[in-house]
C-alpha cells in the first residue's frame, strides 16, 4: 500500500497537470487585442530603446562596453529580450487575489494539490512564449540577418536554452512565493513590482552583467537571474564556455532546492493561518 499510494498520487498529479495545461492554453490564446499586446510585445520595447542608446554610446567602430561592440550588443539585447519572455512573470499567477478573496479555501476540500494547477500555468507560459519567440526569430532573421544573433555552436544554443528553462522555473517559484505572502501582507503588488525591477537589473536585461563593475558582477553571478538571462546570452554568443554552463546549472539547482523548501513551508504555514483566522 505504501508503494502504490505515492505512485497513484503522482499519476493523479500528472493527469491534473495535463488538464490544467490545456485549460490555461485555451484561455490565454483566446483571440483578443490583449493577447497580442501582452504576449507579442511584452519585453520588446525596452531593448529596442536601448539599441538606440548604445548606438549613441558606441558611435565609433572601436568603442567597447565590457568587451561588447555595437553589433555584439545588439545581438545580446535580442537574446536578452527573447530569454526574458521565456521567464515566468509576476502577472502569471492570481494566487494573491484568491487569498485576499478567500477562494483559496476551496482547495482544502479538493483531492488535488494546488501547486499542480500553478504548474499547469507555468507549462502554458513556456508553450506560448516558445511559439511567440520562434515566430519573432523567423521574422527577425529574415528582415535583419546582419544583426540577428548566431549561435557559436549547436551545443552553446542547447546549453543556453537549458539555463533559461531552469531560470524560468526559479522565477516561477519566486512569483509563487511573493503571492503566498498575501497570507500575511497586503502589499503583494508593491513587492511584485520591486521584485521585477531587481530581477531585470540582476539578470542583465538592459546592461550585460559582464559590463558592470567586477565587484557587482561577481555578486550577481551567485543569483539565479544572471544565469537565466545574461549568462545564457553570452553562452549563446560564445563568450562563455561549458565550464560556466556547469557552474550555472549548479547555482540554479541550488536555488530551486532552496525555493522549493521555502515554498512548501510558507504554503503550509499560510494555509494554517488562513483557516485559523476564519477567512
N, C-alpha and C positions, 0 to 999 in steps of 0.2 A: 504494500500500500504506500509506504513512504517513497518508493522509487517511482511509482506510477503517478502519484499526486503532482510532483513538480513537472513531470512531462506533460500531463494533461493541462496544467496551468499555463505552461509555455505554449502549447498548441492553441489554447483559447486566446492567449495574448497575440499570437501571430495572426489568427483569424480576425481578431478585432483590429489589429493594425492594418490589415488589408482593407477592411470595411471603412475605417476612419480615413485612410489614404484616398480611397475612391470618392468618398463624400467630400473631403476637403478639395480635391482636384476639381470635381464638378462645380463646387461653389465658387472657387476662385477664378475659374475660366469662363464663367457665365459672362457673355459679351456685354460690356458696358464701357463707357468712356473711362471710368475709374481704373479699370484693369489696364488699359493702355498707358495711362499716366503713371500708375503705381508700379507696374511690372516692367514696362519697357523703358521708361525714362528715369526711374529711381537710380541714383548713384552716378548718373551720366553727366549732370551739369557741372558739378564741382571740378572733375578732371578736365572737362572742356575749357573751363575758365582758366585753370592752372596751366594749360598748354600755352595760352597767350601770355600768361605771366612769365613762364620760363622762356618764351621766345624773346621777351624783352631783356631778361637777365642774361641769357646765353646768346647774346647778339652776335658775337664773333665765333668763328669756326673752332677756335682753340679754347673757348671758355668751357669750364667744367664746374659741376657742383657735386662733390663727393665722388668724383670719377665718372659722372654722367655728363655726356654731351647732349645737345638738344635732341637729336634723333633717338638716342637711347632713353632719354627722359620721357619722350612721347610714348615710346613702346612700353615703358614702365607704367605710365599713367593709364594706358589702355588696359594693361594686365591688372593693375590695382582696382580699376573700376569693375572689371569682369569678375575678379575674385570677391570683391565686396558684395556684389549682387548674389553670390552663392551663399554668403553668410547669413544665418538666421538673424532677423532684426527684431527690435523691441515691439513693433506693432504686429508681430506674427502671432502673439497669444493674447487672449482676452481673459485669462485666468483671474487677474486682479478685479475685473468687473464682476466676475462670478462670485468672488469672495465678498466684495462690498455689498452685493445684492442678495447674498445668502444662497445663491443657486448651487454652490459647491457641495452643500449638504446632501444633495440627491445622490452623489457618487458614493456616499457611505452605505447606501442601501442597494447598490448595483453590484453584481458579481463580476466586476471588471476593475482593472486598475486605471485610474485617471491618467497616469503618466503615459499609458499606451495610446490614449486619444491624442495627447500632446505630441507623441512621436509620429502619429499619422499626419499631423500638420507639418512637422519637420520634413517628413518624406515628401509631402506635396510641394513644399517650398523648393526642395532640391530639384524635383522633377520639372517644375515650371521654370525656375531660373536657368536650369541647364538648357532647356529648349530655347529660352529667350536669348541666352548668350550664344548658343550655336547659330541662331539666325543673325544676330548682330555681327558675329565674326565672319560669317559668309558674306554679308553685305560689305563690311568694312574692308576685308581683304581684297574684294573686287574693286571698290572705289578708291581705296588708299593703299595700294600694295607697297609703296615706298616707305610708308610709315608704320605699317601693321607689324606687330611683334612676330618674330620667327623663333621657334624653339631651338635651343642649342643642340638638342638631340631628342630622340623619342623618349629615352629614359628620363631626361630632365623634365619633359612635359608630364610624364606619368607621376614622377616624384612631386612635382609642384601641385598637381591635382589632388594627390593623396593628402598633402599637408592642408590644403584648403578644406577638404572634406572633414578632416579631424578638427580643424579650427572652427568650422561651421557648427560642429556638434558642441564644442566648447561654448560658442556664442549662444546656442540654443539653451544650454544648461544655465548660463548666466541670466538669460532672459526669463527662464522659468523661476530662478531664484529671486530675481527682482519682483516678479509678480507675486510670489509666495509671501513676500514681505508685507503684502496687503493685510495679512492676518494681524499685524502689529502696527502698521503705519498707514497714514492717509496721503503720503506724498510720493506714491509709487511712480506717477508720471514724471515728476521732477527728477527722481532718481534715474528713471529710464533715459531722460534727455541728457543728464550728466554722464551716465554710463556710455551713451552713444558718442558723445564728444570725446571722452577719454579713449574709447576704443578706436575711433578714427585716427587720433593722434598716435597712439601706441602701435597701431597697425601700419602706419606709414602710408595712409591712403593718398595724401597730397604731397608729402615730403618723404622720400625714402629714408628709412631708419639709418642706413649706412651713410647718409649725407648729414646726419645730425652729429653734434659733438660726441666724441667717443665715450665719455663717461655716461652720457644719457643713453646712447645706443647700446652700450654694454648692459645697462639695467633693463632696457626694453626687451632685450633678447631672452630674458627669463620669463617674459609674459607671453601668453598664448596669442594675443592679437598680432604680434610681429610674425609669428610662424604661420599665421592664417592669410596674410596679405603680402607684406614686404618681402619676407624670405622666399615664398613661392615665386614672386615676380622675378627676383634676382636669380633664383634657381632656374627658372624657365629661360632666362636670357644667357645663362652660362656664367654668371658672376659668382655663383656659389656651386659647390660640388656635392658629391654623395655623402661626404663626412658631415657636412652641415645638415643634409637631409636626415641622417640618422639622429643627430642631436635634436632636430626639430620634432621628430616622432617621439623621442623620449620625453621632451618637455611637454608636448601636447598630451601624451598618455598620462603623465603625472597630473596635469591639470584636470583631465577627465575623471580620474580616480577621486581627486580631492573634491571636485564639484559634484560628483555623483553622491559621495558620502554626505556632503553638506545638504544637497537637495533632499535626500531621504530623511535626514534629521529634521530639517525645517518643515518639511511637508507633514511629518507625523506630529511634531510639536504644534504646528499651526492648526491642524485638524482638531487636536485635543483641545486647544484653547478656543477654537471657533465653536465647537459643540458645547464646551463647558460654559461659554458665555451666553448660550441660548440663542445664538444668531440663526 
